Amino acid sequence: MKGLVAQAFLLSIGVLGFSTVACAATVTEPAPQAQQIAAGVWLIPGGMRADREPDGNSVIFAAPAGLVVLDTGRHDWQARAIIDFATASHQAIAAVVNSHWHLDHVSGNPALRAAFPGLHVYASDAIDGALVGFLAASARDSQHDLNDESIPADTRADIRLDLATIRNGAALKPDVFIKASGNLKLAGRRFDVHLAPAAATAGDVWLFDRSSRIAALGDLVTLPAPFLDTACPQGWLRALGDIARTPFALAVPGHGTPMSRAQFADYRNAFVAFIKCADSSDPGSTCAAQWSAAVKPLLDANPREMQRAIAMAGYYVDLLRAHGGRSQYCATA
């Protein structure tokens, strides 16, 4: 669901939540509001707005030498919320950590760099392969949608936004490559930095902050479904096991609301069962129904979320089965 190549599917199941307002593309979208989730830690929630592609969650940590931000979103309103938070708190953004290269997590990098020229971006090197692989293919495949008037104007605006972001791909790259898991001090605050190879992408980064016991996970946890477009499920399963062994009190997913340890365990169990079902001969509809039933307590009360969970899970069963149990972009079995 994260790349332009999935646009037709998003449209067909209504994941983007179409608006009936023809002039919506000209309306200024409000920025999300920061929510404090622990002492010195804030969440700026992403989401799926009407006719728009998703934004991932952003997590902000206060540190002695400035702010540390995990993920910068796709749209202007997400980056604006991060910058406005920094301005209001009278602190510069010293470091950005990108959990992975999907555009709804890295597209705000140039705006934050422009606002705070001294910041450094940390991420894995997986974006290098993405720019010549998945993102290049997405850009080619999306060109015909630009003039398709059956697609809402705001959605086409997002396609143009993503195409411009991909063309400016060098601006998304990190200043510092995270090559292995370890302990890292960012702006004077110490984090356990974990690198999960061959998981949701070729290299996913997640943070554990011991002082707050917050685990910021990126797309290793997503709702209403796991986004498997670029995934290696076996590596993803190993990453979830590593997270489970971490003494976190609260886990922040890439999409969805923060989870307790018990809720994370429920998500992990649902993921294990979903991958097992996708590897079986059971109908895809059965796998989708099992997934949606398992995560229902983790979804918000909007019935649309269950619709999305079922439709997206069914889509991903087909995707995995078409490529031997993994994404076509997974280079590791």
C-alpha positions as a LaTeX table, in Angstrom:
\begin{tabular}{lrrr}
\hline
Residue & $x$ (\AA) & $y$ (\AA) & $z$ (\AA) \\
\hline
Met1 & 0.00 & 0.00 & 0.00 \\
Lys2 & 2.99 & 2.32 & 0.32 \\
Gly3 & 4.10 & 2.89 & $-3.25$ \\
Leu4 & 2.52 & 4.44 & $-6.30$ \\
Val5 & 2.22 & 1.02 & $-7.92$ \\
Ala6 & $-0.54$ & 0.18 & $-5.41$ \\
Gln7 & $-2.57$ & 3.25 & $-6.32$ \\
Ala8 & $-5.17$ & 1.39 & $-8.37$ \\
Phe9 & $-5.82$ & $-1.02$ & $-5.53$ \\
Leu10 & $-6.15$ & 1.80 & $-3.01$ \\
Leu11 & $-8.69$ & 3.42 & $-5.28$ \\
Ser12 & $-10.64$ & 0.22 & $-5.85$ \\
Ile13 & $-11.21$ & $-0.58$ & $-2.17$ \\
Gly14 & $-11.66$ & 2.99 & $-1.01$ \\
Val15 & $-8.67$ & 2.99 & 1.33 \\
Leu16 & $-8.11$ & 6.63 & 0.49 \\
Gly17 & $-11.62$ & 7.55 & 1.65 \\
Phe18 & $-12.85$ & 9.56 & $-1.32$ \\
Ser19 & $-14.25$ & 13.01 & $-0.79$ \\
Thr20 & $-17.13$ & 14.32 & $-2.88$ \\
Val21 & $-15.73$ & 17.87 & $-2.82$ \\
Ala22 & $-14.32$ & 18.48 & $-6.27$ \\
Cys23 & $-12.18$ & 21.43 & $-5.19$ \\
Ala24 & $-10.61$ & 19.64 & $-2.20$ \\
Ala25 & $-7.13$ & 19.90 & $-3.70$ \\
Thr26 & $-7.15$ & 23.65 & $-3.08$ \\
Val27 & $-8.02$ & 23.36 & 0.62 \\
Thr28 & $-5.20$ & 23.82 & 3.12 \\
Glu29 & $-5.01$ & 20.72 & 5.28 \\
Pro30 & $-4.61$ & 21.22 & 9.04 \\
Ala31 & $-1.44$ & 19.92 & 10.62 \\
Pro32 & $-1.77$ & 17.03 & 13.09 \\
Gln33 & $-1.24$ & 17.86 & 16.75 \\
Ala34 & 1.61 & 16.53 & 18.86 \\
Gln35 & 0.57 & 14.16 & 21.64 \\
Gln36 & 2.84 & 13.58 & 24.63 \\
Ile37 & 3.20 & 9.84 & 25.21 \\
Ala38 & 5.95 & 9.85 & 27.86 \\
Ala39 & 8.23 & 12.32 & 29.59 \\
Gly40 & 10.17 & 14.03 & 26.81 \\
Val41 & 8.51 & 12.01 & 24.03 \\
Trp42 & 5.75 & 13.10 & 21.65 \\
Leu43 & 3.81 & 11.42 & 18.83 \\
Ile44 & 2.71 & 13.32 & 15.74 \\
Pro45 & 0.18 & 10.90 & 14.30 \\
Gly46 & 0.08 & 10.11 & 10.62 \\
Gly47 & $-3.03$ & 8.75 & 8.97 \\
Met48 & $-5.09$ & 8.46 & 5.79 \\
Arg49 & $-7.02$ & 11.62 & 4.92 \\
Ala50 & $-9.78$ & 11.76 & 2.33 \\
Asp51 & $-8.42$ & 11.14 & $-1.18$ \\
Arg52 & $-4.84$ & 11.20 & 0.13 \\
Glu53 & $-2.05$ & 8.68 & 0.36 \\
Pro54 & $-0.89$ & 7.81 & 3.90 \\
Asp55 & 1.48 & 9.57 & 6.27 \\
Gly56 & 3.41 & 7.47 & 8.76 \\
Asn57 & 3.68 & 8.37 & 12.42 \\
Ser58 & 6.46 & 10.68 & 13.58 \\
Val59 & 8.00 & 10.40 & 17.06 \\
Ile60 & 9.90 & 13.27 & 18.69 \\
Phe61 & 12.37 & 12.83 & 21.56 \\
Ala62 & 13.70 & 15.77 & 23.58 \\
Ala63 & 17.48 & 15.58 & 24.04 \\
Pro64 & 20.08 & 17.84 & 25.68 \\
Ala65 & 21.34 & 19.18 & 22.35 \\
Gly66 & 18.03 & 19.41 & 20.48 \\
Leu67 & 15.21 & 17.22 & 19.22 \\
Val68 & 15.49 & 13.75 & 17.69 \\
Val69 & 12.76 & 12.86 & 15.17 \\
Leu70 & 11.87 & 9.40 & 13.91 \\
Asp71 & 10.26 & 9.71 & 10.45 \\
Thr72 & 9.09 & 12.84 & 8.67 \\
Gly73 & 5.91 & 11.86 & 6.81 \\
Arg74 & 4.85 & 12.38 & 3.22 \\
His75 & 2.80 & 15.59 & 3.16 \\
Asp76 & 3.53 & 19.20 & 3.96 \\
Trp77 & 1.21 & 19.10 & 6.97 \\
Gln78 & 3.25 & 16.36 & 8.65 \\
Ala79 & 6.56 & 18.16 & 8.17 \\
Arg80 & 4.91 & 21.44 & 9.22 \\
Ala81 & 3.67 & 19.85 & 12.45 \\
Ile82 & 7.20 & 18.70 & 13.28 \\
Ile83 & 8.73 & 22.09 & 12.50 \\
Asp84 & 5.99 & 23.94 & 14.40 \\
Phe85 & 6.57 & 21.71 & 17.43 \\
Ala86 & 10.29 & 22.47 & 17.37 \\
Thr87 & 9.64 & 26.19 & 17.00 \\
Ala88 & 7.13 & 26.25 & 19.84 \\
Ser89 & 9.49 & 24.33 & 22.12 \\
His90 & 12.41 & 26.66 & 21.23 \\
Gln91 & 14.60 & 23.73 & 20.24 \\
Ala92 & 16.32 & 22.88 & 16.99 \\
Ile93 & 15.93 & 19.50 & 15.36 \\
Ala94 & 19.37 & 17.95 & 15.73 \\
Ala95 & 18.78 & 14.49 & 14.26 \\
Val96 & 16.30 & 12.64 & 12.06 \\
Val97 & 16.17 & 8.85 & 12.02 \\
Asn98 & 14.32 & 7.27 & 9.12 \\
Ser99 & 12.91 & 3.87 & 10.04 \\
His100 & 12.83 & 2.96 & 6.34 \\
Trp101 & 12.62 & 4.59 & 2.91 \\
His102 & 8.87 & 4.40 & 2.12 \\
Leu103 & 7.79 & 7.86 & 1.00 \\
Asp104 & 5.28 & 8.32 & 3.81 \\
His105 & 8.22 & 8.21 & 6.25 \\
Val106 & 11.00 & 10.16 & 4.48 \\
Ser107 & 9.42 & 12.79 & 2.21 \\
Gly108 & 9.64 & 15.47 & 4.91 \\
Asn109 & 13.44 & 15.18 & 5.11 \\
Pro110 & 14.16 & 18.10 & 2.72 \\
Ala111 & 11.77 & 20.45 & 4.55 \\
Leu112 & 13.31 & 19.66 & 7.93 \\
Arg113 & 16.81 & 20.04 & 6.52 \\
Ala114 & 15.88 & 23.46 & 5.12 \\
Ala115 & 14.42 & 24.58 & 8.44 \\
Phe116 & 17.30 & 23.19 & 10.51 \\
Pro117 & 20.45 & 23.09 & 8.34 \\
Gly118 & 22.57 & 21.55 & 11.09 \\
Leu119 & 20.57 & 18.36 & 11.50 \\
His120 & 21.88 & 14.94 & 10.49 \\
Val121 & 19.77 & 12.14 & 9.00 \\
Tyr122 & 20.40 & 8.54 & 10.06 \\
Ala123 & 19.06 & 5.51 & 8.17 \\
Ser124 & 20.04 & 2.23 & 6.56 \\
Asp125 & 21.40 & 2.12 & 3.03 \\
Ala126 & 18.27 & 0.38 & 1.70 \\
Ile127 & 17.12 & 3.59 & 0.01 \\
Asp128 & 19.88 & 3.20 & $-2.59$ \\
Gly129 & 18.31 & 0.04 & $-3.95$ \\
Ala130 & 14.80 & 1.48 & $-3.64$ \\
Leu131 & 15.58 & 4.50 & $-5.81$ \\
Val132 & 16.61 & 2.31 & $-8.74$ \\
Gly133 & 14.13 & $-0.48$ & $-7.99$ \\
Phe134 & 10.74 & $-0.09$ & $-6.31$ \\
Leu135 & 10.52 & 3.71 & $-6.47$ \\
Ala136 & 11.69 & 3.88 & $-10.09$ \\
Ala137 & 9.09 & 1.28 & $-11.06$ \\
Ser138 & 6.43 & 3.14 & $-9.10$ \\
Ala139 & 7.22 & 6.36 & $-10.93$ \\
Arg140 & 6.99 & 4.70 & $-14.34$ \\
Asp141 & 3.75 & 2.89 & $-13.55$ \\
Ser142 & 2.00 & 5.95 & $-12.13$ \\
Gln143 & 2.44 & 8.30 & $-15.08$ \\
His144 & $-0.83$ & 7.27 & $-16.76$ \\
Asp145 & $-2.80$ & 8.18 & $-13.60$ \\
Leu146 & $-1.90$ & 11.86 & $-13.77$ \\
Asn147 & $-4.49$ & 12.67 & $-16.45$ \\
Asp148 & $-7.11$ & 10.16 & $-15.35$ \\
Glu149 & $-10.02$ & 12.34 & $-14.24$ \\
Ser150 & $-11.75$ & 9.38 & $-12.63$ \\
Ile151 & $-9.06$ & 9.64 & $-9.93$ \\
Pro152 & $-9.82$ & 12.42 & $-7.40$ \\
Ala153 & $-7.87$ & 15.63 & $-7.83$ \\
Asp154 & $-6.24$ & 15.33 & $-4.39$ \\
Thr155 & $-5.07$ & 11.81 & $-5.17$ \\
Arg156 & $-3.52$ & 12.95 & $-8.43$ \\
Ala157 & $-1.88$ & 15.79 & $-6.50$ \\
Asp158 & $-0.32$ & 13.21 & $-4.22$ \\
Ile159 & 0.94 & 11.25 & $-7.24$ \\
Arg160 & 2.63 & 14.42 & $-8.51$ \\
Leu161 & 4.05 & 15.02 & $-5.05$ \\
Asp162 & 5.52 & 11.52 & $-4.91$ \\
Leu163 & 6.95 & 11.80 & $-8.42$ \\
Ala164 & 8.69 & 15.04 & $-7.48$ \\
Thr165 & 10.01 & 13.43 & $-4.31$ \\
Ile166 & 11.43 & 10.49 & $-6.26$ \\
Arg167 & 13.06 & 12.84 & $-8.80$ \\
Asn168 & 14.73 & 14.57 & $-5.86$ \\
Gly169 & 15.67 & 11.22 & $-4.32$ \\
Ala170 & 19.20 & 12.28 & $-3.37$ \\
Ala171 & 17.68 & 14.68 & $-0.83$ \\
Leu172 & 16.11 & 11.72 & 1.00 \\
Lys173 & 19.37 & 9.92 & 1.63 \\
Pro174 & 20.91 & 9.81 & 5.11 \\
Asp175 & 24.05 & 11.63 & 6.18 \\
Val176 & 24.98 & 8.68 & 8.38 \\
Phe177 & 24.31 & 5.06 & 7.42 \\
Ile178 & 23.20 & 2.70 & 10.18 \\
Lys179 & 25.01 & $-0.52$ & 9.32 \\
Ala180 & 24.40 & $-2.60$ & 12.45 \\
Ser181 & 22.46 & $-2.63$ & 15.69 \\
Gly182 & 24.09 & $-0.90$ & 18.64 \\
Asn183 & 24.05 & 1.95 & 21.11 \\
Leu184 & 24.00 & 5.47 & 19.70 \\
Lys185 & 23.92 & 8.90 & 21.31 \\
Leu186 & 21.85 & 11.40 & 19.31 \\
Ala187 & 21.85 & 15.03 & 20.44 \\
Gly188 & 23.04 & 13.81 & 23.83 \\
Arg189 & 20.25 & 11.23 & 24.34 \\
Arg190 & 21.24 & 7.58 & 24.21 \\
Phe191 & 19.21 & 5.08 & 22.17 \\
Asp192 & 19.39 & 1.41 & 21.43 \\
Val193 & 19.35 & 1.46 & 17.62 \\
His194 & 18.26 & $-1.75$ & 15.94 \\
Leu195 & 18.77 & $-2.66$ & 12.29 \\
Ala196 & 16.40 & $-5.32$ & 10.95 \\
Pro197 & 17.69 & $-6.60$ & 7.58 \\
Ala198 & 15.29 & $-8.06$ & 5.03 \\
Ala199 & 12.11 & $-7.24$ & 6.97 \\
Ala200 & 9.51 & $-4.67$ & 5.90 \\
Thr201 & 12.23 & $-3.36$ & 3.59 \\
Ala202 & 15.82 & $-4.39$ & 2.92 \\
Gly203 & 16.84 & $-2.50$ & 6.07 \\
Asp204 & 14.48 & $-1.29$ & 8.81 \\
Val205 & 15.66 & 0.81 & 11.74 \\
Trp206 & 13.84 & 0.96 & 15.05 \\
Leu207 & 14.68 & 2.72 & 18.31 \\
Phe208 & 14.39 & 1.77 & 21.95 \\
Asp209 & 14.73 & 4.64 & 24.42 \\
Arg210 & 15.59 & 3.20 & 27.82 \\
Ser211 & 14.75 & 6.35 & 29.78 \\
Ser212 & 11.11 & 6.40 & 28.61 \\
Arg213 & 10.86 & 2.69 & 27.70 \\
Ile214 & 9.43 & 3.74 & 24.33 \\
Ala215 & 10.07 & 1.52 & 21.29 \\
Ala216 & 9.55 & 3.42 & 18.02 \\
Leu217 & 9.10 & 0.70 & 15.43 \\
Gly218 & 8.36 & 2.20 & 12.04 \\
Asp219 & 6.57 & $-0.18$ & 9.71 \\
Leu220 & 7.52 & $-3.34$ & 11.57 \\
Val221 & 4.09 & $-2.77$ & 13.11 \\
Thr222 & 1.29 & $-1.25$ & 11.02 \\
Leu223 & $-2.48$ & $-1.13$ & 11.09 \\
Pro224 & $-4.96$ & $-1.93$ & 9.71 \\
Ala225 & $-2.70$ & $-4.49$ & 7.99 \\
Pro226 & 1.01 & $-5.23$ & 7.55 \\
Phe227 & 2.32 & $-3.38$ & 4.49 \\
Leu228 & 4.10 & $-6.16$ & 2.61 \\
Asp229 & 4.86 & $-4.42$ & $-0.70$ \\
Thr230 & 8.64 & $-4.64$ & $-0.20$ \\
Ala231 & 8.75 & $-7.25$ & 2.54 \\
Cys232 & 10.67 & $-10.39$ & 3.42 \\
Pro233 & 8.23 & $-12.03$ & 5.85 \\
Gln234 & 10.78 & $-14.31$ & 7.53 \\
Gly235 & 13.06 & $-11.39$ & 8.35 \\
Trp236 & 10.04 & $-9.46$ & 9.57 \\
Leu237 & 9.13 & $-12.32$ & 11.90 \\
Arg238 & 12.66 & $-12.29$ & 13.31 \\
Ala239 & 12.43 & $-8.54$ & 13.88 \\
Leu240 & 9.17 & $-8.90$ & 15.80 \\
Gly241 & 10.89 & $-11.48$ & 17.99 \\
Asp242 & 13.72 & $-9.03$ & 18.70 \\
Ile243 & 11.20 & $-6.36$ & 19.66 \\
Ala244 & 9.40 & $-8.76$ & 21.98 \\
Arg245 & 12.66 & $-9.35$ & 23.87 \\
Thr246 & 13.09 & $-5.61$ & 24.48 \\
Pro247 & 11.79 & $-4.26$ & 27.84 \\
Phe248 & 9.58 & $-1.58$ & 26.33 \\
Ala249 & 6.49 & $-0.23$ & 28.06 \\
Leu250 & 4.94 & 1.35 & 24.96 \\
Ala251 & 5.46 & 0.52 & 21.29 \\
Val252 & 4.78 & 3.16 & 18.63 \\
Pro253 & 3.88 & 1.62 & 15.25 \\
Gly254 & 4.52 & 3.17 & 11.87 \\
His255 & 0.75 & 3.39 & 11.37 \\
Gly256 & $-1.78$ & 3.16 & 14.17 \\
Thr257 & $-1.93$ & 4.10 & 17.83 \\
Pro258 & 0.70 & 3.21 & 20.47 \\
Met259 & 0.51 & $-0.29$ & 21.92 \\
Ser260 & 1.08 & $-1.83$ & 25.33 \\
Arg261 & 3.20 & $-4.96$ & 25.59 \\
Ala262 & 0.05 & $-7.08$ & 25.61 \\
Gln263 & $-1.28$ & $-5.36$ & 22.49 \\
Phe264 & 2.05 & $-5.80$ & 20.72 \\
Ala265 & 1.96 & $-9.50$ & 21.60 \\
Asp266 & $-1.51$ & $-9.74$ & 20.07 \\
Tyr267 & $-0.25$ & $-8.02$ & 16.91 \\
Arg268 & 2.77 & $-10.32$ & 16.69 \\
Asn269 & 0.60 & $-13.42$ & 17.11 \\
Ala270 & $-1.76$ & $-12.15$ & 14.41 \\
Phe271 & 1.17 & $-11.52$ & 12.07 \\
Val272 & 2.61 & $-15.00$ & 12.63 \\
Ala273 & $-0.77$ & $-16.57$ & 11.91 \\
Phe274 & $-1.30$ & $-14.39$ & 8.84 \\
Ile275 & 2.04 & $-15.35$ & 7.27 \\
Lys276 & 1.35 & $-19.02$ & 8.04 \\
Cys277 & $-2.08$ & $-18.78$ & 6.41 \\
Ala278 & $-0.64$ & $-17.00$ & 3.36 \\
Asp279 & 1.83 & $-19.89$ & 3.00 \\
Ser280 & $-1.01$ & $-22.43$ & 3.12 \\
Ser281 & $-3.63$ & $-23.49$ & 0.57 \\
Asp282 & $-6.42$ & $-21.81$ & 2.53 \\
Pro283 & $-8.50$ & $-19.29$ & 0.57 \\
Gly284 & $-7.15$ & $-15.76$ & 0.76 \\
Ser285 & $-10.49$ & $-14.64$ & 2.12 \\
Thr286 & $-10.01$ & $-16.98$ & 5.07 \\
Cys287 & $-6.60$ & $-15.47$ & 5.84 \\
Ala288 & $-8.02$ & $-11.95$ & 5.58 \\
Ala289 & $-10.93$ & $-12.78$ & 7.87 \\
Gln290 & $-8.62$ & $-14.35$ & 10.45 \\
Trp291 & $-6.31$ & $-11.33$ & 10.36 \\
Ser292 & $-9.09$ & $-8.77$ & 10.72 \\
Ala293 & $-10.69$ & $-10.68$ & 13.59 \\
Ala294 & $-7.36$ & $-10.93$ & 15.41 \\
Val295 & $-6.53$ & $-7.21$ & 15.16 \\
Lys296 & $-10.05$ & $-5.86$ & 15.65 \\
Pro297 & $-9.32$ & $-4.87$ & 19.29 \\
Leu298 & $-6.33$ & $-2.83$ & 18.03 \\
Leu299 & $-8.33$ & $-0.84$ & 15.45 \\
Asp300 & $-10.29$ & 2.30 & 16.07 \\
Ala301 & $-14.06$ & 2.05 & 16.24 \\
Asn302 & $-14.64$ & 3.32 & 12.70 \\
Pro303 & $-16.16$ & 0.42 & 10.69 \\
Arg304 & $-14.12$ & 1.58 & 7.72 \\
Glu305 & $-10.99$ & 0.29 & 9.46 \\
Met306 & $-12.32$ & $-3.26$ & 9.42 \\
Gln307 & $-13.14$ & $-2.88$ & 5.73 \\
Arg308 & $-9.59$ & $-1.74$ & 5.11 \\
Ala309 & $-8.11$ & $-4.52$ & 7.23 \\
Ile310 & $-9.99$ & $-7.23$ & 5.31 \\
Ala311 & $-9.35$ & $-5.79$ & 1.85 \\
Met312 & $-5.69$ & $-5.03$ & 2.43 \\
Ala313 & $-4.98$ & $-8.40$ & 4.03 \\
Gly314 & $-6.59$ & $-10.18$ & 1.08 \\
Tyr315 & $-4.51$ & $-8.13$ & $-1.33$ \\
Tyr316 & $-1.31$ & $-9.04$ & 0.48 \\
Val317 & $-2.10$ & $-12.76$ & 0.53 \\
Asp318 & $-2.29$ & $-12.60$ & $-3.27$ \\
Leu319 & 0.93 & $-10.56$ & $-3.44$ \\
Leu320 & 2.87 & $-13.04$ & $-1.30$ \\
Arg321 & 1.57 & $-16.07$ & $-3.15$ \\
Ala322 & 2.45 & $-14.53$ & $-6.51$ \\
His323 & 6.11 & $-14.30$ & $-5.49$ \\
Gly324 & 6.81 & $-17.47$ & $-3.53$ \\
Gly325 & 5.81 & $-16.21$ & $-0.11$ \\
Arg326 & 7.49 & $-12.80$ & $-0.22$ \\
Ser327 & 7.49 & $-9.51$ & $-2.07$ \\
Gln328 & 9.11 & $-9.42$ & $-5.48$ \\
Tyr329 & 11.43 & $-6.79$ & $-3.96$ \\
Cys330 & 12.71 & $-9.14$ & $-1.27$ \\
Ala331 & 16.26 & $-10.11$ & $-2.20$ \\
Thr332 & 16.66 & $-12.59$ & 0.66 \\
Ala333 & 14.65 & $-15.79$ & 1.13 \\
\hline
\end{tabular}
